[in-house]
Amino acid sequence: MRLSLRFVLPLILVLTGFAYAVSPLVDRMILRWFTRDLDIRAVLIANTISESLFEQLAAGRKAKIGEFFFRITQDERLYAIGFCPGSEGTAVASKSMPAEVRCNNLERWPAGGENALPSKRGPLHVSIQPMANDAYPTGKLVLVHDLSFATRRSEETTRYIFYAFIGLAAVVSLLTVVIAQLSWRGWLAGMRSLLRGEGLLRDPAATVAKMGMPEFRPIARDLQRLVRELEFEYRARDESQMNWTPETLRAILHGELRGDDVIVVSNREPYIHQRRGDRIEVQRPASGLVTALEPIMRACSGTWIAHGSGSADRDVVDRHDRVGVPPEKPVYKIRRVWLSAEEEAGYYYGFANEGLWPLCHIAHVRPVFRSSDWAHYVAVNRKFAKAVAAEARTKNPIVLVQDYHLALLPRMIREEMPDATVITFWHIPWPNPESFAICPWRQEILAGLLGSSILGFHTQFHCNNFVDTVDRFMEARVDRENFTVSLGGKSTAVRRYPISVDWPPVAGLLAKPVDQCAGDIRALNALPPGHRICIGVDRLDYTKGILERFRAVERLLELNPEWIGKFSLIQIAAPTRSSIDEYQSHEAQVRALAARINERFGRGRRDLPPPIVLKVEHHDAQQVYEYYRAADCCFVSSLHDGMNLVAKEFVAARDDDRGVLILSQFTGAARELPEALIVNPYDTDECAAALHLALTMPLAEQRDRMRLMRGLVAEFNVYRWAGRMLLDAAAMRQHSRLIERGGGAA
């Protein structure tokens, strides 16, 4: 007890002294706060009464002004009020105005000062506010506020601080006495075990017993939960401070996932070998997915499993269907999966793109589900699962499964390798439960995706839709607080990972100056110098709103005929899925509408530039970026899109801080880029107005909007998208190891 008192008494004395020392600082701070509030109040009073006061002054009604001032001073904090007209008239004031305040000494009370004036009632605060008009150009309003209430508040605060420190001293002293009576050795050993995350996982009862305090078991569990939360917050804060680059991804792999087996699985391959006559050409598809995931593959020398679709793909693989890439310096492998024409027609063109694609996009195209397509879809997903099992070097690889083509794969991988960490990313929207109910195999798809350890979507809205869908159709435990779903004893975390683009863009894409790009693009498309250009870049897909975009151009020219012959929309439309009837019909509609609008506004003159320049052909990244840099604006009118990277590519391309982005509200990008002109693509008049606004927007406003968007794209780039998934996977694997070390206890 003597030892405890030696610590407790000095602690009480120190805290008491600290309370007394802090009190004057608190007094001054409170006085400064109230003074500032009174100055703000004075400005409001001056603005409120100015009109009435000047009317009374103009009419010469001094008695009325006196009554007016008397009513105002009935406020409990306003002590006196007066008006100094300068050299143009006679001063007017309420009877309570202190004798020290006169119109000829107003310089004593500077703006922003404490301006305290003692009185019998307590301190007063004098505020001088300019109040001028044509008759009184140097007029000033004098307001005197009663500050005694601030003194009373300060005294109360001082007492509260003193009592709070006394109470704190008592609590700390009590805790000190209690802790001093405990076994320090047992306590410290238990705490070390707890903070390592081992003791409670192994045996909670034994840990708290070792600490000598079985009654502290609930506290120990809460403390362990707190430690985990702090670790998560620290990691999130550290993540936000990272500069996300390919080197960052490599650092995560070498630091957090050293030695782990990493496999990427997608339908599209990162390198395609095509035969061109007698030679083989290597193509690298322009894909944000490839941009994000290839640094992971390069860093860990992993394996990328994909459908071999190139005409020369079979000619370059080894006997295990593998090929090293990049061709100039191989650092990882592509394992190709071969599909027959029937399998590709049923799995890819059939179930994936005639069934799931329209099901997940609100574009008013009826999904088509055939049992034969489903059978191919199941068989192809099984092929990919066998390829993953064959390529895995360990029993617990990290497998990154990409998109809706492989919805069944996570569960199949889990059946083959129960210890694998499967991260699935769904790149397209997830519909609401009512829409998803259309799918005849909805439960099988949900069960397949719930084989994932982590399931990612672009937006929280799509995460919500998925969890709602599971809750509606599956016998699974849904935790909406932590956004996890448990099915068959296995938990799936549902997370938001908004995808983005490479930042900064590859240097070669921005090498040509903007003015030169503009000149070259106009010359290439037979447009005169100074002609205004809007760019649209899409696959020729019915979800991209190309028809709606053309109608907006037509409406713009109807409402603003001055743009006829001076503005064109250049639409780059890459052919896609042309074997599907719906896509053939859509291409025909796009061509017909463009021709009709061009004919309508051509006025029969061949020399007049067409309002729509339709280019149904593939363009490489260099060509697309040249169009981005040449355009006055970019129009993204998707009817429904998971993210839409065209919007972010346009922003990344504009290092001149010019150009305007018109963006559909039905894209995930609209949630991240509010500085764009957000439109409803179904509202033709709104889209036409946005086009006109974009074409007439001042350069200063363009610059302000573009800089904000570029800052967001730079911070939330594609490497951050991939890195966050890897960090979450690393945390999940670390947690699993702790559970295994603790004998399976949670």
Summary of the structure (lengths in Angstrom):
residues: 746
radius of gyration: 35.6
end to end distance: 40.2
largest distance: 107.1
contacts: 2441
relative contact order: 0.07
helix: 53%
strand: 16%
